[in-house]
Amino acid sequence: MLSINAFIVALLSINTFNTVWIQAFAIALIIYFILLVIVLNPFGERILRLQTGCKKIRSEDYKRFINPIFEEVYAKAKSMDKTIPNNVKLFMLDNNGANAFATGRRTICITKGMLNAPVDEIKAVLGHEFGHLAF
């Protein structure tokens, strides 16, 4: 994936900076790594949550329902794959469809509609999202 992204950025760099292929590839790698550092730190993670509309779960009813499910799946996922990061947090998107996604390295976001799904389905979806956070 890194090489594909770097290749795309390199192609853009050739036209933008009027450079030769090797210089463009070096510029692409530098830009790519700078973006990775930004996205994979806590500040970048906040930016990603803002961009996607994920917010802290405020409703106590929602927390009482989803947090035990989240913690159960998190513990099982960590026991199966040690590369899943510590301190993964659960956030919510105000959307009535049943969906979830992982963003950054420590954020899983579920939609409000996911709370209406059967518990086994919620566990399966969360397990899938933890898989995205594993290296």
ChimeraX commands (.cxc) that place a marker at each C-alpha (Angstrom):
marker #1 position 0.00,0.00,0.00 radius 0.5
marker #1 position 2.84,2.38,0.85 radius 0.5
marker #1 position 4.42,1.86,-2.55 radius 0.5
marker #1 position 1.14,2.48,-4.39 radius 0.5
marker #1 position 0.49,5.69,-2.46 radius 0.5
marker #1 position 4.06,6.86,-2.90 radius 0.5
marker #1 position 3.86,6.10,-6.63 radius 0.5
marker #1 position 0.70,8.21,-6.97 radius 0.5
marker #1 position 2.22,11.11,-5.05 radius 0.5
marker #1 position 5.40,10.77,-7.10 radius 0.5
marker #1 position 3.43,11.07,-10.33 radius 0.5
marker #1 position 1.78,14.20,-9.02 radius 0.5
marker #1 position 5.17,15.54,-7.89 radius 0.5
marker #1 position 6.67,15.17,-11.37 radius 0.5
marker #1 position 4.09,17.54,-12.82 radius 0.5
marker #1 position 3.93,19.90,-9.84 radius 0.5
marker #1 position 7.64,20.36,-9.16 radius 0.5
marker #1 position 9.03,19.64,-12.65 radius 0.5
marker #1 position 11.37,17.02,-11.24 radius 0.5
marker #1 position 12.82,13.78,-12.53 radius 0.5
marker #1 position 11.39,10.44,-11.44 radius 0.5
marker #1 position 13.86,9.75,-8.60 radius 0.5
marker #1 position 13.43,13.24,-7.11 radius 0.5
marker #1 position 9.67,12.96,-7.44 radius 0.5
marker #1 position 9.68,9.62,-5.65 radius 0.5
marker #1 position 11.82,11.05,-2.83 radius 0.5
marker #1 position 9.45,14.02,-2.50 radius 0.5
marker #1 position 6.51,11.63,-2.49 radius 0.5
marker #1 position 8.00,9.54,0.31 radius 0.5
marker #1 position 8.74,12.61,2.40 radius 0.5
marker #1 position 5.21,13.96,1.92 radius 0.5
marker #1 position 3.72,10.54,2.62 radius 0.5
marker #1 position 5.66,10.09,5.87 radius 0.5
marker #1 position 4.80,13.60,7.05 radius 0.5
marker #1 position 1.12,12.85,6.45 radius 0.5
marker #1 position 1.44,9.53,8.28 radius 0.5
marker #1 position 2.98,11.23,11.30 radius 0.5
marker #1 position 0.17,13.78,11.35 radius 0.5
marker #1 position -2.60,11.21,10.94 radius 0.5
marker #1 position -1.22,8.67,13.41 radius 0.5
marker #1 position -0.76,10.98,16.38 radius 0.5
marker #1 position -3.52,12.07,18.80 radius 0.5
marker #1 position -3.95,15.46,17.11 radius 0.5
marker #1 position -4.33,13.87,13.70 radius 0.5
marker #1 position -6.78,11.36,15.14 radius 0.5
marker #1 position -8.94,14.24,16.39 radius 0.5
marker #1 position -8.87,15.79,12.93 radius 0.5
marker #1 position -9.99,12.48,11.40 radius 0.5
marker #1 position -12.86,12.26,13.90 radius 0.5
marker #1 position -13.91,15.81,13.07 radius 0.5
marker #1 position -13.81,15.08,9.35 radius 0.5
marker #1 position -15.94,11.97,9.75 radius 0.5
marker #1 position -18.37,13.47,12.29 radius 0.5
marker #1 position -17.56,11.00,15.08 radius 0.5
marker #1 position -18.27,12.34,18.55 radius 0.5
marker #1 position -18.05,11.11,22.11 radius 0.5
marker #1 position -21.04,9.08,23.18 radius 0.5
marker #1 position -22.96,11.39,25.52 radius 0.5
marker #1 position -26.13,9.40,26.22 radius 0.5
marker #1 position -25.81,7.36,29.42 radius 0.5
marker #1 position -28.30,4.83,28.02 radius 0.5
marker #1 position -26.17,4.33,24.92 radius 0.5
marker #1 position -23.01,4.00,27.04 radius 0.5
marker #1 position -24.60,1.43,29.36 radius 0.5
marker #1 position -25.61,-0.65,26.36 radius 0.5
marker #1 position -22.60,-0.42,24.06 radius 0.5
marker #1 position -19.58,-0.06,26.39 radius 0.5
marker #1 position -19.75,-3.61,27.84 radius 0.5
marker #1 position -20.08,-5.04,24.33 radius 0.5
marker #1 position -17.17,-2.90,23.12 radius 0.5
marker #1 position -14.96,-3.88,26.08 radius 0.5
marker #1 position -15.74,-7.59,25.63 radius 0.5
marker #1 position -14.85,-7.53,21.93 radius 0.5
marker #1 position -11.79,-5.35,22.60 radius 0.5
marker #1 position -10.44,-7.78,25.21 radius 0.5
marker #1 position -10.98,-10.75,22.90 radius 0.5
marker #1 position -9.41,-8.97,19.94 radius 0.5
marker #1 position -6.35,-7.97,22.03 radius 0.5
marker #1 position -5.93,-11.54,23.24 radius 0.5
marker #1 position -5.94,-12.77,19.65 radius 0.5
marker #1 position -3.76,-10.04,18.14 radius 0.5
marker #1 position -1.26,-8.14,20.28 radius 0.5
marker #1 position -0.71,-5.53,17.54 radius 0.5
marker #1 position -4.09,-3.94,18.25 radius 0.5
marker #1 position -3.20,-0.69,20.03 radius 0.5
marker #1 position -3.98,0.15,23.64 radius 0.5
marker #1 position -6.48,2.87,24.45 radius 0.5
marker #1 position -8.81,2.35,21.50 radius 0.5
marker #1 position -11.86,4.55,22.04 radius 0.5
marker #1 position -15.41,4.19,20.81 radius 0.5
marker #1 position -17.19,7.15,19.21 radius 0.5
marker #1 position -20.55,7.61,17.54 radius 0.5
marker #1 position -21.81,9.09,14.30 radius 0.5
marker #1 position -25.36,10.44,14.30 radius 0.5
marker #1 position -26.67,8.26,11.49 radius 0.5
marker #1 position -29.58,5.83,11.56 radius 0.5
marker #1 position -27.95,3.25,9.30 radius 0.5
marker #1 position -26.19,0.31,10.95 radius 0.5
marker #1 position -22.48,0.79,10.24 radius 0.5
marker #1 position -19.07,1.24,11.84 radius 0.5
marker #1 position -15.54,2.12,10.79 radius 0.5
marker #1 position -12.06,2.44,12.20 radius 0.5
marker #1 position -10.06,5.61,11.65 radius 0.5
marker #1 position -6.56,6.53,12.73 radius 0.5
marker #1 position -4.96,4.05,15.13 radius 0.5
marker #1 position -7.19,4.33,18.19 radius 0.5
marker #1 position -10.69,5.22,17.02 radius 0.5
marker #1 position -13.67,3.04,16.24 radius 0.5
marker #1 position -16.83,4.87,15.28 radius 0.5
marker #1 position -20.28,3.30,15.23 radius 0.5
marker #1 position -23.46,4.81,13.91 radius 0.5
marker #1 position -26.43,5.39,16.17 radius 0.5
marker #1 position -28.34,2.89,14.03 radius 0.5
marker #1 position -25.83,0.18,14.98 radius 0.5
marker #1 position -27.36,0.17,18.46 radius 0.5
marker #1 position -30.53,-1.35,16.97 radius 0.5
marker #1 position -28.67,-4.35,15.54 radius 0.5
marker #1 position -28.60,-7.71,17.33 radius 0.5
marker #1 position -25.79,-7.92,19.91 radius 0.5
marker #1 position -24.03,-10.72,18.00 radius 0.5
marker #1 position -24.00,-8.56,14.88 radius 0.5
marker #1 position -22.59,-5.61,16.86 radius 0.5
marker #1 position -19.84,-7.88,18.21 radius 0.5
marker #1 position -19.02,-9.13,14.72 radius 0.5
marker #1 position -18.85,-5.60,13.32 radius 0.5
marker #1 position -16.66,-4.37,16.19 radius 0.5
marker #1 position -14.38,-7.37,15.78 radius 0.5
marker #1 position -14.02,-6.53,12.12 radius 0.5
marker #1 position -13.12,-2.92,12.96 radius 0.5
marker #1 position -10.49,-4.02,15.48 radius 0.5
marker #1 position -8.98,-6.04,12.65 radius 0.5
marker #1 position -8.43,-2.77,10.77 radius 0.5
marker #1 position -6.45,-1.42,13.72 radius 0.5
marker #1 position -4.08,-4.41,13.84 radius 0.5
marker #1 position -0.73,-4.17,12.08 radius 0.5
marker link #1:1,2 radius 0.2
marker link #1:2,3 radius 0.2
marker link #1:3,4 radius 0.2
marker link #1:4,5 radius 0.2
marker link #1:5,6 radius 0.2
marker link #1:6,7 radius 0.2
marker link #1:7,8 radius 0.2
marker link #1:8,9 radius 0.2
marker link #1:9,10 radius 0.2
marker link #1:10,11 radius 0.2
marker link #1:11,12 radius 0.2
marker link #1:12,13 radius 0.2
marker link #1:13,14 radius 0.2
marker link #1:14,15 radius 0.2
marker link #1:15,16 radius 0.2
marker link #1:16,17 radius 0.2
marker link #1:17,18 radius 0.2
marker link #1:18,19 radius 0.2
marker link #1:19,20 radius 0.2
marker link #1:20,21 radius 0.2
marker link #1:21,22 radius 0.2
marker link #1:22,23 radius 0.2
marker link #1:23,24 radius 0.2
marker link #1:24,25 radius 0.2
marker link #1:25,26 radius 0.2
marker link #1:26,27 radius 0.2
marker link #1:27,28 radius 0.2
marker link #1:28,29 radius 0.2
marker link #1:29,30 radius 0.2
marker link #1:30,31 radius 0.2
marker link #1:31,32 radius 0.2
marker link #1:32,33 radius 0.2
marker link #1:33,34 radius 0.2
marker link #1:34,35 radius 0.2
marker link #1:35,36 radius 0.2
marker link #1:36,37 radius 0.2
marker link #1:37,38 radius 0.2
marker link #1:38,39 radius 0.2
marker link #1:39,40 radius 0.2
marker link #1:40,41 radius 0.2
marker link #1:41,42 radius 0.2
marker link #1:42,43 radius 0.2
marker link #1:43,44 radius 0.2
marker link #1:44,45 radius 0.2
marker link #1:45,46 radius 0.2
marker link #1:46,47 radius 0.2
marker link #1:47,48 radius 0.2
marker link #1:48,49 radius 0.2
marker link #1:49,50 radius 0.2
marker link #1:50,51 radius 0.2
marker link #1:51,52 radius 0.2
marker link #1:52,53 radius 0.2
marker link #1:53,54 radius 0.2
marker link #1:54,55 radius 0.2
marker link #1:55,56 radius 0.2
marker link #1:56,57 radius 0.2
marker link #1:57,58 radius 0.2
marker link #1:58,59 radius 0.2
marker link #1:59,60 radius 0.2
marker link #1:60,61 radius 0.2
marker link #1:61,62 radius 0.2
marker link #1:62,63 radius 0.2
marker link #1:63,64 radius 0.2
marker link #1:64,65 radius 0.2
marker link #1:65,66 radius 0.2
marker link #1:66,67 radius 0.2
marker link #1:67,68 radius 0.2
marker link #1:68,69 radius 0.2
marker link #1:69,70 radius 0.2
marker link #1:70,71 radius 0.2
marker link #1:71,72 radius 0.2
marker link #1:72,73 radius 0.2
marker link #1:73,74 radius 0.2
marker link #1:74,75 radius 0.2
marker link #1:75,76 radius 0.2
marker link #1:76,77 radius 0.2
marker link #1:77,78 radius 0.2
marker link #1:78,79 radius 0.2
marker link #1:79,80 radius 0.2
marker link #1:80,81 radius 0.2
marker link #1:81,82 radius 0.2
marker link #1:82,83 radius 0.2
marker link #1:83,84 radius 0.2
marker link #1:84,85 radius 0.2
marker link #1:85,86 radius 0.2
marker link #1:86,87 radius 0.2
marker link #1:87,88 radius 0.2
marker link #1:88,89 radius 0.2
marker link #1:89,90 radius 0.2
marker link #1:90,91 radius 0.2
marker link #1:91,92 radius 0.2
marker link #1:92,93 radius 0.2
marker link #1:93,94 radius 0.2
marker link #1:94,95 radius 0.2
marker link #1:95,96 radius 0.2
marker link #1:96,97 radius 0.2
marker link #1:97,98 radius 0.2
marker link #1:98,99 radius 0.2
marker link #1:99,100 radius 0.2
marker link #1:100,101 radius 0.2
marker link #1:101,102 radius 0.2
marker link #1:102,103 radius 0.2
marker link #1:103,104 radius 0.2
marker link #1:104,105 radius 0.2
marker link #1:105,106 radius 0.2
marker link #1:106,107 radius 0.2
marker link #1:107,108 radius 0.2
marker link #1:108,109 radius 0.2
marker link #1:109,110 radius 0.2
marker link #1:110,111 radius 0.2
marker link #1:111,112 radius 0.2
marker link #1:112,113 radius 0.2
marker link #1:113,114 radius 0.2
marker link #1:114,115 radius 0.2
marker link #1:115,116 radius 0.2
marker link #1:116,117 radius 0.2
marker link #1:117,118 radius 0.2
marker link #1:118,119 radius 0.2
marker link #1:119,120 radius 0.2
marker link #1:120,121 radius 0.2
marker link #1:121,122 radius 0.2
marker link #1:122,123 radius 0.2
marker link #1:123,124 radius 0.2
marker link #1:124,125 radius 0.2
marker link #1:125,126 radius 0.2
marker link #1:126,127 radius 0.2
marker link #1:127,128 radius 0.2
marker link #1:128,129 radius 0.2
marker link #1:129,130 radius 0.2
marker link #1:130,131 radius 0.2
marker link #1:131,132 radius 0.2
marker link #1:132,133 radius 0.2
marker link #1:133,134 radius 0.2
marker link #1:134,135 radius 0.2
view
